[in-house]
Amino acid sequence: MDQIVGGARLATEVPKGFVTLDVLSVQHYTDRLFSFTTQRPAGFRFRSGEFAMIGLMIDGKPLVRAYSIASPNWEEHLEFYSIKVPDGPLTSKLQNIQIGDQILIRPKPVGTLVFDALLPGKRLFLLSTGTGIAPFASVIRDPEVYEKFDQVHLLHSCRNVAELQYGIDLVQSVHSHEYLDDLADGQLYHHPSATREIYKNTGRIDDWIKDGRLAQMCGGDLTPETDRVMICGSMAMLDTLKGLCEEHGFLEGSNSKPGQFVIEKAFAG
């Protein structure tokens, strides 16, 4: 089977355990961030918040990384949101894909940023930095989230204002959807923040928790009795926010033992 990458057609065999997907659209947000959509494999099922291994054939071998599935589980296509790493083994090439190109996917999604890993609660906090918003793009477009929680707070921090655009477009798509808008109205709250530029919200998420801004903006401080937290971002961010959750008395959950907060660490390079 031929694989197409950046307009070039490469004769190659599809590795065992993988399938190829045609790229349907590509959108570049900044010189560091882009998103793309692909076909959805027949019979491919996933829970909102899960990730899959995707990539390209490089030098005759599959080079794959874990990517959160940003599309909702009811959508006919798959969506992914990626950083561009100039010297990254995968993203330095993946950022050049075009419509009609092909990528590889291992059709076995997994992950811990799922409803099954959380105990029932009233408020759900989705804490993300950079491309860590990707799994929450799936979560906030899942009708189930509005059945399980009274409030859903999406916090997304980036260095620059332009890097917040994906999340802004995402939330707007929810409110412009004929079905989701009714569910999300009065339940979905979006709190974007820039850390290196002047913006309506500034600072890191951990600072918001420590100085009380989160409590003021969201109607009260984090409490394990009623709140549930999902965290996705850099390793440093994960460590910091995990520590803050534990200081507030939250217990980490998993698929086998649901808790009050969960984290995911999947990185592309």
C-alpha positions as CSV (number, residue, x, y, z in Angstrom):
1,M,0.0,0.0,0.0
2,D,1.2,3.5,-0.8
3,Q,1.5,6.1,1.9
4,I,1.3,9.8,1.1
5,V,3.1,12.3,3.2
6,G,3.2,16.0,2.3
7,G,2.3,15.3,-1.3
8,A,4.9,12.5,-1.7
9,R,3.7,8.9,-2.3
10,L,5.8,6.3,-0.6
11,A,5.5,2.6,-1.4
12,T,5.3,0.8,2.0
13,E,3.6,-2.1,3.8
14,V,1.2,-1.3,6.6
15,P,2.7,-2.7,9.8
16,K,0.7,-5.4,11.6
17,G,-1.7,-3.9,14.1
18,F,-2.0,-0.6,12.3
19,V,-4.4,0.8,9.7
20,T,-4.0,3.8,7.4
21,L,-6.4,6.8,7.5
22,D,-6.8,9.5,4.9
23,V,-6.3,13.1,6.1
24,L,-9.5,15.1,5.6
25,S,-8.5,18.5,6.8
26,V,-5.6,20.4,8.3
27,Q,-5.7,23.7,10.2
28,H,-2.6,25.6,11.4
29,Y,-3.2,27.9,14.4
30,T,0.3,29.2,15.0
31,D,3.8,28.3,14.0
32,R,3.7,25.8,16.9
33,L,0.2,24.3,16.8
34,F,-2.1,22.6,14.3
35,S,-5.0,20.3,14.1
36,F,-6.2,17.8,11.6
37,T,-9.0,15.3,10.9
38,T,-8.9,11.9,9.4
39,Q,-11.2,9.1,8.5
40,R,-12.5,6.9,11.3
41,P,-11.7,3.2,11.0
42,A,-14.8,1.0,10.6
43,G,-15.8,-0.3,14.0
44,F,-13.5,2.0,15.9
45,R,-15.0,2.8,19.3
46,F,-13.5,5.0,22.0
47,R,-14.5,6.7,25.3
48,S,-14.3,10.5,25.5
49,G,-10.9,11.4,26.7
50,E,-9.0,8.4,25.4
51,F,-5.9,8.5,23.2
52,A,-4.6,6.4,20.4
53,M,-1.1,5.7,18.9
54,I,-0.8,7.5,15.6
55,G,2.1,8.4,13.3
56,L,3.9,7.9,10.0
57,M,6.1,5.4,8.3
58,I,9.6,6.8,8.6
59,D,12.6,5.0,6.9
60,G,10.4,2.0,6.5
61,K,9.3,1.7,10.1
62,P,6.3,3.0,12.0
63,L,7.0,6.1,14.1
64,V,4.1,6.7,16.4
65,R,3.2,8.7,19.5
66,A,0.2,8.9,21.8
67,Y,-2.4,11.4,20.7
68,S,-5.6,12.2,22.5
69,I,-8.6,11.9,20.3
70,A,-10.1,15.4,20.2
71,S,-13.3,14.5,18.3
72,P,-16.4,13.4,20.2
73,N,-17.2,9.7,20.2
74,W,-20.2,10.2,18.0
75,E,-18.4,12.0,15.2
76,E,-17.8,10.2,11.9
77,H,-14.2,11.4,11.6
78,L,-11.3,11.6,14.1
79,E,-9.6,14.8,15.2
80,F,-6.2,15.4,16.6
81,Y,-4.5,18.5,18.0
82,S,-0.7,18.7,17.8
83,I,2.3,20.7,18.7
84,K,5.1,21.3,16.1
85,V,8.6,20.4,17.3
86,P,11.1,21.5,14.7
87,D,13.5,18.7,15.4
88,G,10.9,16.2,16.7
89,P,11.2,12.8,15.1
90,L,7.5,12.7,14.3
91,T,6.0,16.2,14.5
92,S,8.7,17.7,12.3
93,K,7.2,15.6,9.5
94,L,3.6,15.3,10.7
95,Q,3.2,19.1,10.6
96,N,3.5,18.9,6.8
97,I,0.6,16.6,6.1
98,Q,-2.0,17.7,3.6
99,I,-5.5,16.7,2.7
100,G,-5.3,13.3,1.0
101,D,-2.2,12.2,2.8
102,Q,-2.3,9.2,5.1
103,I,-1.3,8.5,8.7
104,L,-1.1,5.3,10.7
105,I,-3.2,4.5,13.7
106,R,-3.3,1.6,16.1
107,P,-7.0,1.1,16.6
108,K,-6.9,0.3,20.3
109,P,-7.7,3.5,22.3
110,V,-6.8,3.7,26.0
111,G,-6.5,6.3,28.7
112,T,-7.5,7.5,32.2
113,L,-9.2,10.8,31.4
114,V,-12.6,9.0,31.2
115,F,-15.8,9.2,33.2
116,D,-15.3,5.6,34.3
117,A,-12.2,6.7,36.4
118,L,-14.1,9.3,38.4
119,L,-16.6,9.0,41.2
120,P,-20.0,10.8,40.7
121,G,-19.8,14.6,41.5
122,K,-21.4,17.9,40.8
123,R,-18.6,20.1,39.3
124,L,-16.1,18.8,36.8
125,F,-12.8,20.7,36.4
126,L,-10.9,20.1,33.1
127,L,-7.4,21.6,33.7
128,S,-5.2,21.9,30.6
129,T,-2.2,23.6,29.2
130,G,-1.2,23.8,25.5
131,T,-2.3,20.7,23.5
132,G,-3.4,19.1,26.7
133,I,-6.9,20.5,25.9
134,A,-7.3,17.8,23.2
135,P,-8.9,15.1,25.3
136,F,-11.3,17.7,26.8
137,A,-12.3,18.7,23.2
138,S,-13.9,15.2,23.2
139,V,-15.2,15.4,26.7
140,I,-17.1,18.7,26.4
141,R,-18.8,17.5,23.2
142,D,-20.0,14.3,24.8
143,P,-23.7,14.7,25.9
144,E,-23.0,12.4,28.9
145,V,-20.8,15.0,30.6
146,Y,-23.8,17.3,31.0
147,E,-25.9,14.4,32.5
148,K,-23.2,13.5,35.0
149,F,-22.2,17.0,36.2
150,D,-24.1,20.2,37.0
151,Q,-21.1,22.4,36.0
152,V,-18.2,21.7,33.6
153,H,-15.3,24.2,33.9
154,L,-12.7,24.1,31.1
155,L,-9.4,25.8,32.1
156,H,-6.9,26.2,29.4
157,S,-3.6,28.1,29.8
158,C,-1.0,28.9,27.1
159,R,2.0,31.1,26.9
160,N,0.5,33.4,24.1
161,V,-3.0,34.6,23.3
162,A,-2.9,33.1,19.8
163,E,-2.4,29.7,21.3
164,L,-5.8,29.9,23.0
165,Q,-7.7,30.0,19.7
166,Y,-8.2,26.3,19.4
167,G,-10.1,26.2,22.7
168,I,-12.1,29.3,21.8
169,D,-13.2,27.8,18.5
170,L,-14.0,24.6,20.3
171,V,-16.3,26.1,22.9
172,Q,-18.0,28.2,20.2
173,S,-18.6,25.0,18.2
174,V,-20.4,23.5,21.2
175,H,-22.7,26.6,21.6
176,S,-23.4,26.6,17.9
177,H,-24.3,23.0,17.8
178,E,-28.1,22.4,17.4
179,Y,-28.1,19.7,20.1
180,L,-25.1,20.3,22.3
181,D,-25.9,24.0,22.9
182,D,-29.1,23.1,24.8
183,L,-27.2,20.7,27.1
184,A,-24.2,23.0,27.6
185,D,-26.1,26.2,28.2
186,G,-25.6,27.2,31.8
187,Q,-23.3,24.2,32.5
188,L,-20.2,24.7,30.4
189,Y,-17.8,27.4,31.5
190,H,-14.6,28.3,29.6
191,H,-11.6,30.0,31.4
192,P,-8.7,30.6,29.0
193,S,-5.6,32.2,30.3
194,A,-2.3,33.5,28.9
195,T,0.9,33.4,30.9
196,R,3.2,35.6,28.9
197,E,0.9,38.2,27.3
198,I,-1.7,40.6,28.5
199,Y,-5.2,39.0,28.3
200,K,-8.5,39.1,30.1
201,N,-7.2,36.2,32.2
202,T,-3.5,35.7,33.1
203,G,-1.4,33.3,35.1
204,R,-1.0,29.6,35.5
205,I,-3.8,27.3,36.8
206,D,-1.9,26.4,40.0
207,D,-1.7,30.1,40.8
208,W,-5.5,30.4,40.3
209,I,-6.0,27.7,42.8
210,K,-3.5,29.1,45.4
211,D,-4.6,32.7,45.3
212,G,-8.4,32.0,45.2
213,R,-9.1,33.2,41.7
214,L,-10.5,29.7,40.8
215,A,-12.8,29.7,43.8
216,Q,-14.0,33.3,43.0
217,M,-14.6,32.5,39.3
218,C,-16.1,29.1,39.7
219,G,-18.3,29.6,42.8
220,G,-16.1,28.0,45.5
221,D,-12.8,26.3,46.2
222,L,-12.1,22.8,45.1
223,T,-13.6,20.2,47.4
224,P,-13.3,16.4,47.1
225,E,-16.9,16.0,48.3
226,T,-18.5,17.4,45.2
227,D,-15.8,18.2,42.7
228,R,-14.0,16.0,40.2
229,V,-10.8,17.0,38.3
230,M,-9.2,15.9,35.0
231,I,-5.6,17.1,34.3
232,C,-3.7,17.1,31.0
233,G,-0.5,19.0,30.1
234,S,3.3,19.0,30.6
235,M,5.0,16.8,33.2
236,A,5.7,19.8,35.4
237,M,2.1,20.9,35.2
238,L,0.8,17.4,36.0
239,D,3.1,17.1,39.0
240,T,2.1,20.6,40.4
241,L,-1.6,20.1,40.0
242,K,-1.6,16.6,41.2
243,G,0.1,17.8,44.4
244,L,-2.5,20.6,44.8
245,C,-5.3,18.1,44.4
246,E,-3.8,15.8,47.0
247,E,-3.3,18.8,49.3
248,H,-7.1,19.5,49.0
249,G,-7.8,15.9,49.9
250,F,-8.5,14.5,46.5
251,L,-7.7,10.8,45.7
252,E,-6.4,9.8,42.3
253,G,-8.7,7.5,40.3
254,S,-8.2,4.9,37.6
255,N,-10.3,2.7,35.3
256,S,-10.2,-0.1,37.9
257,K,-10.7,2.2,41.0
258,P,-12.5,5.4,40.4
259,G,-11.4,8.5,42.4
260,Q,-11.8,12.2,42.6
261,F,-9.1,13.3,40.1
262,V,-7.3,11.7,37.1
263,I,-4.2,12.7,35.1
264,E,-2.9,11.9,31.6
265,K,0.6,12.2,30.3
266,A,0.9,11.6,26.6
267,F,3.5,13.5,24.6
268,A,4.3,13.9,20.9
269,G,7.7,14.6,19.6
